[in-house]
Amino acid sequence: MSDLTPSALLHYAWEWRRIRTTIGTGDVSFEARVLWEILCETGHFPPTTPNTLRRALNGRTHDLAALISRYELRNKAVERLLVDYTRIRVADGLDFSSTSALARTLARDFWQTIESVNPEQNDLRLSPETYRAWLERISVKADGQPRIDTDNIQLAVRAFHLDLSAWATAEL
């Protein structure tokens, strides 16, 4: 078992899928899917391994840095933090559509907006004035129409903050 690698199990899954298709029965065996998840959760597979066999079989990988960097944030330390955060969320099982939405919310709706209301903002500690200006700015869409989903933006930012706080506490 110690010699089992993600590529070896993936090869098994591909071969199993090919053979079962030829004989006319279903998808990859349940055992391989469960084994993959167990090996990921127990740390047997590297942390960069997709957390489900389905994702590994799908083979699509997305450049998380590109999801964040497209917003051209000035503060590169915050940009790296957002990339690392989305990477952790993906490792926890977040699908690509949700990851893309999270990246957009945190990079564009949160930090890019913070940089526009307070260009001197250097870290995540926001003054009450900056926070109020941010809330005011996100309440209106780029086309001038009132935004109806500010709660979703605030919820994502609060979850980000809570995750960072929990991880910082866990490291103590």
N, C-alpha and C positions, 0 to 999 in steps of 0.2 A: 504494500500500500504506500510505503514511503517513496517509491519510485514513480507513482502516478502523477502525471503532469496535466495541466489543462489541455495541452495539445493532444496528448494521448487519449484522454477521455473524449475530447471533441472528435478525434478520428473514429473512435468507437461509435459515437453517436451518428456520425455521417454514414459509416458502413452499415450500422443497424437500420438507419432510415432507408438506405439504398436496397438492402436485402428485403426488408419488410414491404417496401413498395413493389418489389418484384413478385412477392408471394401474395400481395393484395391485402395486407393488414396494416393497421394504423401507423402512428407516429413513433418517435423515439420512445424507448421504454421508460416507464415510470421510474424504475430503479436508477437509471442514469441521471435523470433530472434531479431526483432526491440526493443522490450521491454528490452531484455537482454543487448543490446548495450547501450540503453539509461540509464539504471540503472548503468552500469559500468562507462559511461562517466560522469554522474552526481555525482558519488561518493557514491551512495546508497549501492553498493556492495563493499566489501573490495578491496584494491588495488591488492591483490594477486589473485583475481578472473580472470579466462581467459576472455579476452575481447570480445570474440564471443561465442555464444551458440554452434556453431559447435565445437570449441575447447573444450568446457566443455563436450559435448556429446562424443567427441573422447576419453576423459579421460586420454590421455597420458600426463604425466608430465615429464620433463627432469631436471636432476640435472645440473643447470647452473654452479655451482661451479666446478663440475667434468669436464665440457668442458674446463674450464680455468686451473684447477689444474693439469691436465694431462701433462702440459708443464713444471711443476716443477720450477716455477719462484722463484728466490731467494728473491725478494722484495715482501713480503706478503702484504704490504700496496697497492702496484700497483695491485697485484693479486685481492685483495678485491675490488678495484676500477673497475677493468675490469669485475668482477662478477656483481657488482652493475649496471654497465653500460649496460651489456647484459640483465640483469633483466628488466631494464627500457625499453630497445628496444623491448623486448618480450611483455611487457605490452602495448607498443604502436602498437602491431600487427605484429611483425616480426615472420615469420614462423620458424619451427625448422631447416630446411635446411639452411636458410639464417643465423639463429642464430649460427649454428655450424660453418659456413664459417666465420662469423664475429669473433667468439671466436678464431678460428685458426689464422686468420689474425692478430688480436690484440695481442694475447698471444704469438704465435710462431713467426710470421713474423715481428712483431714490438718489443714487450718487451723482448722476449727471445733473439732475435738478438741484441738488445741494451745491454742486460746483457753480451752477449758474446764479443761485441766490446769494452765495457767499464764496467768491473765488479764492478767498484766503483760508478756507476750511482745510485743515491738514490731517484730521483724524475723525473717528466716528463719534467723538464727544461733541454733540451739537449744543450750541447755546439755545436758550428759549426763543430768542429772536430768529435764529436760523431755522429752528424747528417750525415756528409759526409761519415763516416765509415759505418754507417747503410745503406745508399743508395748504397754504393759500395757492401756491403755484400748481400743485397736483389736482386742485379742485376744478381746474379748467384745462381742457384738451388743447392740443397745438392749434386746432382750427378755431379756438375761441369759444367753443360750446362747453357747457358745464359737464364735468365728468361725473358719471353716476357710480363708478366702481372704486372710489377712493378707499373704501373699507378693505378691498382686496389688496391694494398696494400697501396700506398700513399694516395689514395682517402679515404679509410676506416680510416686511421690514422688521416687525416685532418678532416673528419667528426666527429670523436671522439673528437678531440681537439676543434672544433667549438661547438659541443654540450656542452662540459664541460664549455667553455667560456660563452656560452649563459645562461646556468643554473646558473653559478656563478653571472653573471650580473643580472639575474632575482631575485636572492636572496637578492641583495643589497637594 
